[in-house]
């Protein structure tokens, strides 16, 4: 993503499924995992929240919406 996104670009993620299971696919995700992957590449999280009630039916696995901003460098 780092190479595809222009400097100061915005990356919107649907982090799914949130969990700690060790099998997959889909493999377990977490906000911390995404942070550990994107922060060293110059991204800063500007929004992290659960999807709104009207986004779509809830799933049994957790889900987060995240917005990351790439540094201008």
C-alpha contacts under 8 A as a table, 3 or more apart, distances in Angstrom:
res1	aa1	res2	aa2	distance
1	X	4	X	5.09
1	X	5	X	6.01
2	X	5	X	5.57
2	X	41	X	6.70
2	X	70	X	7.80
3	X	6	X	7.57
5	X	9	X	5.72
5	X	10	X	7.59
5	X	11	X	7.81
5	X	70	X	7.75
6	X	9	X	5.12
6	X	70	X	7.85
7	X	70	X	5.97
7	X	71	X	5.97
7	X	72	X	4.40
7	X	73	X	6.32
8	X	69	X	6.24
8	X	70	X	4.85
8	X	71	X	5.17
8	X	72	X	4.56
9	X	69	X	5.93
9	X	70	X	5.38
9	X	71	X	7.80
10	X	67	X	6.90
10	X	68	X	5.79
10	X	69	X	4.66
10	X	70	X	6.29
11	X	67	X	5.75
11	X	68	X	5.06
11	X	69	X	6.28
11	X	70	X	7.65
12	X	65	X	7.42
12	X	66	X	5.79
12	X	67	X	4.56
12	X	68	X	6.39
13	X	65	X	5.80
13	X	66	X	5.08
13	X	67	X	6.32
14	X	63	X	6.98
14	X	64	X	5.89
14	X	65	X	4.81
14	X	66	X	6.50
15	X	18	X	6.88
15	X	29	X	6.62
15	X	30	X	7.15
15	X	31	X	7.39
15	X	63	X	5.65
15	X	64	X	5.06
15	X	65	X	6.17
15	X	66	X	7.24
16	X	28	X	7.50
16	X	29	X	6.14
16	X	30	X	7.98
16	X	61	X	7.43
16	X	62	X	6.58
16	X	63	X	4.87
16	X	64	X	6.80
17	X	26	X	7.14
17	X	27	X	7.27
17	X	28	X	5.67
17	X	29	X	5.71
17	X	30	X	7.93
17	X	61	X	5.32
17	X	62	X	5.52
17	X	63	X	5.76
18	X	28	X	5.82
18	X	29	X	4.87
18	X	30	X	5.29
18	X	61	X	6.10
18	X	62	X	4.54
18	X	63	X	5.61
18	X	64	X	7.63
19	X	28	X	5.12
19	X	29	X	6.09
19	X	30	X	6.69
19	X	61	X	7.04
19	X	62	X	6.82
20	X	28	X	5.65
20	X	29	X	7.49
21	X	27	X	7.41
21	X	28	X	5.77
22	X	27	X	7.02
22	X	28	X	6.88
23	X	26	X	7.75
23	X	27	X	6.27
23	X	28	X	7.84
24	X	27	X	4.51
24	X	28	X	7.52
29	X	33	X	6.57
29	X	34	X	7.64
30	X	33	X	5.17
30	X	34	X	6.50
31	X	34	X	5.26
31	X	35	X	6.11
31	X	64	X	7.83
32	X	35	X	4.96
32	X	36	X	6.06
33	X	36	X	5.13
33	X	37	X	6.32
34	X	37	X	5.10
34	X	38	X	6.08
35	X	38	X	5.29
35	X	39	X	5.62
35	X	45	X	7.81
36	X	39	X	5.87
36	X	40	X	7.13
37	X	40	X	6.62
37	X	41	X	7.48
38	X	41	X	5.28
38	X	42	X	6.81
38	X	43	X	5.49
38	X	44	X	7.75
39	X	42	X	5.35
39	X	43	X	4.99
39	X	44	X	6.32
40	X	43	X	7.30
42	X	70	X	5.81
42	X	71	X	5.39
43	X	68	X	5.93
43	X	69	X	5.34
43	X	70	X	4.34
43	X	71	X	5.97
44	X	68	X	5.34
44	X	69	X	5.24
44	X	70	X	6.49
44	X	71	X	7.50
45	X	48	X	7.22
45	X	66	X	7.14
45	X	67	X	5.91
45	X	68	X	4.33
45	X	69	X	6.37
46	X	66	X	7.61
46	X	67	X	5.58
46	X	68	X	5.65
46	X	69	X	6.77
47	X	65	X	7.66
47	X	66	X	5.34
47	X	67	X	4.98
47	X	68	X	7.16
48	X	64	X	6.69
48	X	65	X	5.73
48	X	66	X	4.46
48	X	67	X	6.65
49	X	64	X	5.49
49	X	65	X	5.40
49	X	66	X	6.63
50	X	63	X	6.28
50	X	64	X	4.58
50	X	65	X	5.83
51	X	55	X	6.12
51	X	63	X	7.23
51	X	64	X	6.24
51	X	65	X	5.96
52	X	55	X	5.30
53	X	56	X	7.10
53	X	57	X	7.84
54	X	57	X	7.58
59	X	62	X	6.96
